[in-house]
Amino acid sequence: MRIINLSEQNTILNRFVSELRDVNIQKDSMRFRRNVERIGETMAYEISKTLNYAPLETQTPLGTSITNVPTDPIVIATILRAGLVFHHGFLECFDKAENAFVSAYRKYRENHQSFHIHIEYIASPQIENKVLILTDPMLATGGSMDLSYQALLTKGEPSHVHIATIIASKQAIDYCAKNFPQEKTTIWAAAIDPELNESAYIVPGLGDAGDLAYGEKE
């Protein structure tokens, strides 16, 4: 399994992540959503380098051109709701991809320090022998990602799994490394943070990505 921490590279991606974390800049929800989307676009570009390619002949007004283009069928799968704008960033790059959506949420117990993860809804095409890109902007424990993947396996066995996240905890990275297929999984993170707090939020993280993008929920 490959684990790629893109923050270790000096790219414009780091500025987008920095603005997402900034308590002042993130008050602008439109700016927050656009930064999430831009990170999705950038990460999709990085993932595109790992795909299979074949030459394509294109007729131009003056002749023909040969260009190597990706050939893998792709399904972009997103965990609702925070992942929606992240998903759109990937779709801007992989515009011919199929799409899947999974509703997963935390149901906290009374102490608000422990919770169950519930899967309520899944909408997905067949994913047999396709490249599956699982997107979720915040990878805190890895539990939602794992349950969503298990739900999607009812639609077939993908040829490769890319887990794409903006900020992950070290705990979630370790969890996914143990629970996803070693030989065909790649984890992509724009940043990896060291710990979780007592409510299983990433520290330093950025807060609740869904609330920042779409408003607080009851």
C-alpha positions in Angstrom: 0.0 0.0 0.0 1.2 3.5 -0.9 0.6 6.4 1.4 1.2 9.8 -0.2 1.3 12.9 2.0 1.2 15.7 -0.6 2.1 18.3 2.1 5.7 17.0 1.9 5.9 18.5 -1.5 6.3 22.3 -2.1 3.2 23.0 -4.3 0.3 25.5 -4.4 -1.8 22.8 -2.7 -0.3 23.8 0.6 -1.7 27.3 0.3 -5.2 25.9 -0.3 -4.9 23.8 2.9 -3.5 26.6 4.9 -6.5 28.8 4.0 -8.9 26.0 4.9 -7.4 25.8 8.4 -7.3 29.6 8.9 -10.1 30.6 11.4 -10.6 33.9 9.7 -10.5 32.9 6.1 -12.8 29.9 6.7 -15.6 32.2 7.8 -16.1 32.9 4.1 -18.0 29.7 3.2 -17.8 30.3 -0.5 -14.0 30.6 -0.2 -13.9 27.5 1.9 -15.9 25.5 -0.7 -13.7 26.8 -3.5 -10.5 25.8 -1.7 -11.9 22.3 -1.1 -12.8 22.0 -4.8 -9.4 23.2 -5.9 -7.7 20.6 -3.7 -9.9 18.0 -5.3 -8.9 19.2 -8.8 -5.2 19.1 -7.8 -5.4 15.7 -6.2 -7.2 14.3 -9.2 -4.4 15.5 -11.4 -1.8 13.7 -9.2 -3.9 10.5 -9.3 -4.2 10.8 -13.1 -0.4 10.2 -13.3 -0.9 6.6 -11.9 -3.5 5.5 -14.5 -3.1 3.3 -17.6 -2.7 5.2 -20.9 -3.0 4.4 -24.6 -2.4 6.5 -27.7 -5.4 8.2 -29.3 -5.5 9.6 -32.8 -7.3 12.9 -33.2 -8.2 14.5 -36.5 -7.3 18.3 -36.5 -8.1 20.8 -39.3 -4.6 20.3 -40.7 -3.8 16.7 -40.0 -3.8 14.1 -37.2 -2.3 14.2 -33.7 -1.4 11.2 -31.4 -1.9 11.8 -27.7 -1.7 9.4 -24.8 -4.9 9.4 -22.8 -6.1 7.5 -19.8 -8.1 4.3 -20.4 -9.2 3.2 -17.0 -12.9 3.4 -16.2 -13.3 5.5 -13.1 -15.9 5.7 -10.4 -15.7 8.7 -8.0 -17.4 7.8 -4.7 -18.1 10.4 -2.0 -19.3 10.3 1.6 -22.1 12.8 2.2 -22.3 15.7 3.0 -18.9 17.3 3.5 -17.6 15.4 0.5 -19.9 16.9 -2.1 -17.7 19.9 -3.1 -14.6 17.8 -2.8 -16.2 15.3 -5.2 -17.0 18.1 -7.7 -13.3 19.0 -7.8 -12.4 15.5 -8.9 -15.2 15.5 -11.4 -13.8 18.7 -13.0 -10.7 16.7 -13.8 -12.3 13.2 -14.4 -15.2 14.6 -16.4 -16.1 11.2 -17.9 -16.1 9.3 -14.6 -19.1 7.6 -13.1 -20.3 8.6 -9.7 -21.3 7.0 -6.4 -22.6 8.5 -3.1 -22.7 7.0 0.4 -24.5 8.6 3.3 -22.5 7.9 6.5 -22.8 9.7 9.8 -21.7 9.6 13.4 -24.5 8.8 15.9 -23.1 10.0 19.2 -23.9 8.5 22.6 -25.0 10.7 25.4 -21.5 11.6 26.6 -20.8 12.9 23.0 -17.3 11.2 23.3 -18.2 7.9 21.7 -20.3 7.1 18.6 -21.5 4.5 16.1 -21.1 5.1 12.4 -24.3 4.5 10.4 -24.6 3.9 6.6 -28.1 5.0 5.5 -28.0 5.3 1.8 -25.9 4.2 -1.2 -26.2 5.1 -4.9 -23.6 3.6 -7.1 -23.0 2.1 -10.6 -21.2 -1.3 -10.9 -17.5 -0.9 -9.9 -16.2 -4.3 -11.0 -12.7 -3.9 -12.5 -12.9 -0.1 -12.3 -10.7 2.4 -10.6 -12.5 3.5 -7.4 -11.7 6.9 -6.0 -13.1 7.2 -2.4 -13.2 10.9 -1.4 -13.8 12.4 2.0 -12.2 15.7 3.0 -11.7 14.7 6.7 -10.3 11.2 7.5 -10.6 11.1 11.3 -10.9 7.5 12.4 -11.1 5.7 9.1 -14.3 4.0 10.2 -16.7 5.8 7.8 -14.3 5.2 4.9 -14.1 1.5 5.7 -17.9 1.0 6.1 -18.5 3.0 2.9 -16.0 0.8 1.0 -17.7 -2.3 2.3 -21.1 -1.0 1.2 -19.7 -0.2 -2.3 -18.3 -3.8 -2.6 -21.9 -4.9 -3.1 -21.5 -3.3 -6.6 -18.4 -5.3 -7.5 -14.6 -5.5 -6.9 -12.6 -2.5 -8.1 -9.3 -2.9 -9.9 -7.7 -0.3 -7.6 -8.8 1.9 -4.7 -7.6 5.4 -4.2 -8.5 6.9 -0.8 -8.4 10.7 -1.2 -8.7 13.1 1.7 -7.6 16.6 2.6 -6.7 16.2 6.2 -6.2 12.8 7.8 -5.2 11.8 11.3 -2.3 9.4 11.8 -4.7 7.0 13.5 -7.0 6.9 10.4 -4.0 6.3 8.1 -2.9 3.4 10.2 -6.5 2.1 10.3 -7.0 2.2 6.6 -3.5 0.6 6.0 -4.7 -2.4 8.1 -8.2 -2.7 6.7 -8.0 -2.0 3.0 -6.4 -4.4 0.4 -2.7 -3.9 0.7 -1.8 -4.7 -2.9 -4.3 -2.4 -4.6 -4.9 0.6 -2.4 -3.3 4.1 -2.4 -4.0 6.7 0.2 -3.6 10.4 -0.8 -3.7 13.1 1.8 -3.1 16.8 1.5 -1.9 16.8 5.1 -1.6 14.2 7.9 -2.2 15.5 11.5 -0.8 13.8 14.6 -3.9 13.2 16.8 -7.6 13.1 17.6 -9.3 14.8 20.5 -11.8 13.2 22.9 -14.6 13.7 20.4 -12.6 12.1 17.6 -12.0 15.4 15.7 -8.6 15.8 14.0 -6.1 18.1 15.9 -5.1 20.7 14.7 -7.4 19.9 11.8 -9.8 22.6 10.7 -13.1 22.0 12.5 -16.3 20.5 11.0 -15.8 20.6 7.2 -19.5 20.0 6.5 -20.6 22.9 8.7 -18.0 25.2 7.2 -19.1 24.4 3.7 -22.8 24.2 4.1 -23.8 25.7 7.5 -24.3 24.2 10.9 -26.7 21.3 11.4 -28.9 20.5 14.4 
